[in-house]
Amino acid sequence: MLYLELLFQGIVQGSIYALIALGLTLVYGLLRILHVAHAALFTLGGYIGVIVTNQTGSLALAILAAMIVVGLVGVAMYKLAYEPLLSKPPFIALIASIALFIAAEELFRIIFGPYGLSYENPPLQGGFEIISGFFLKYGEALVIILSILILSVLGWVSGYTRLGVSWRATVTDPDMARAFGVNTQHVRYLNFFIGSALAAVAGVLVALLNNLVEPTMGSVPSYKALAIIVLGGLGSIRGTLLASMILGVIESFGTIYIGHLLDRDALAFGFLIVVLMFRPQGLLGTR
Amino acid sequence: MTMKIGILGAILGVSLVAASAQAGTIKIGFNVPLTGFAAADGLSAKTGAELAVEQINGAGGVKGDMLELVIYDDQASPKEAVPIAQKLIEKDEVVAGVSGSYSGSTRAAAGIFQEAGVPYISAYAIHPDITRAGNFVFRTSFVGEVQGRAGAKLIGESLGLKRVAIITLKNDFGQALAAGFKEAASSFGIEILSEYEYSIKDRQFGPIVSKVRADKPDVIYASGYFFTAGPLVSQLRAGGIDVPIIGQEGYDSQKFIEIAGAASEGTIITTSLDRDSSVAETQDFIKAFEAKSGQKADMVAASAHTAIKVLAEALQSSGASDRAAIRNAIAQTNLTASTGQISFNKLGEVQKSVQVQIVKDGQWHHHSVIDDAELLSPPSE
């Protein structure tokens, strides 16, 4: 039963990784930019989630508000920081992204204070025993349900709607897509909006599980999400999902059984190294 | 001619006044993390130190001279702390330094202060090697091991609980506490069922919560700072674990209670600050700190406040001119401060009792005091 519970914990962590890393994959797939500042959008999502919940008492409203605001901030980030740099080599955009991330962390500290924020009346506390010995926390259940819901909607949109077709066309061949009348500019905006909104959901959920948002909460996702998209195969959405889940589960078991030797990050990067030795293109990457 | 002398005299007089105004400030170096992951503790420490300086200056300063804090942000990072220590000593020419920072940076700075022969007091950094830098370095808080031993006594003797699961923060702080705890555990009949480690960046403890529930301990001894301990305690309780949780001074902040919320009730810690103390210095500090910052007082603020008071007292008795004399005066300290009665052993380690606090109705309150001098004796070499 313990193993089942650890597996479940791994999936919870993996779902959060997936929500964060998907936005990165979307950006990389479209623009070949490593969007480090994405992690700052995750933090912003957490702050908005806590502030709106504390003001209105509604977690649902908080998630919605976080998605919309952070989505728009993501688009603004693209418009102001990345678009002017698209003609430059990709490392220029990477440097800009790192600068944005550091600036954002300090901005959070200056605006919201170094102590972080918490829910005044934390929603969804406690949990229940599904079967004897298997304990499920409400917050974790929400993580799983929301992740499945969001990913299903996203899968449906990209596979079965006109919007999804034009998005995929732009990723595959922007010039050809443009020739067929797709507004690639709009696709890029949309791309940033959706990716950032997903990170915002992850931020609100993490804030819920920890009951804490703090200026530096994006520091781990900023590099771990990069590891995940490399592991999955850069630009591969399926690969990103798979890598997130595997990493979540490895960390879950690793924390308990080899945690005194290797910490979470070391486990994640150790696994990344092993995979890249045998599959340099990543789990589901093509090269 | 007389007029010339008069003018000369006036000029001389003015320059003398200027000189004495300059001599009227005593600079104290203060390295503290104001940005980065430790910025929250840094802000508390800075506010606590500033409060002490305001109080001392408000009461006439040190023999009429005003104290001035020279503050630098060390980001709790050793590589920042080294140039800061050099700058404080060489450029700012401080008479002494106080660390309002964590172990890593304090340890790095301590060696530089020692080499320059400038007294240095660690307010709340707990690594044993800090005072081993030499005879100019002092510490006003417990070494990690001492507090770990106090935790073992609290659990095994005062609470009478024997089967323990340990959750350790994997850094200087957590590992020193765990080492002290394990060293003393057997003498209090404690059986350690399991030990888990987490990194300072971790906030999600789902797997550890699952495993601890399966271990079925009587009590959990968990180290951490309020920003890791808050999520940890809240997740342990949300995960259906209801045995007592014992922490230490890293929890000691109102923020811990805000983060863990209702889950924080009944959490017991070993620390330096007793909120319900009858000592006037402690009560004055708590009131003045809240008035100044609008925040509840915490251990870090009290420790920084104490360190400045200890230094000011030494400046008062030694005359603030000769650094070796200041050092000797610090070594002779016998002062009642916000964290209790302070004196040092020959290594410069503080000798005081451990305060045990418990969360009741959303506030830290007095639980008990551990003053077993033998158990709490700090290393002396």
Interface residues (C-beta under 8 A of the other chain):
Chain A: M1 L2 E5 L6 Q9 G10 V12 Q13 E106 R109 G113 P114 Y115 G116 S118 Y119 N121 P122 Q125 G126 G127 E129 G133 F135 K137 Y138 G139 E140 V206 L209 N210 N211 L212 E214 P215 T216 M217 S219 V220 E251 S252 F253 T255 I256 G259 H260 D263 R264 D265
Chain B: T35 G36 F37 A39 A40 G42 L43 K170 E195 Y196 E197 Y198 S199 K201 D202 R203 Q204 G206 P207 I208 S210 K211 R213 A214 F227 G230 P231 S234 Q235 R237 A238 G239 G240 K255 E258 I259 A260 G261 A262 A263
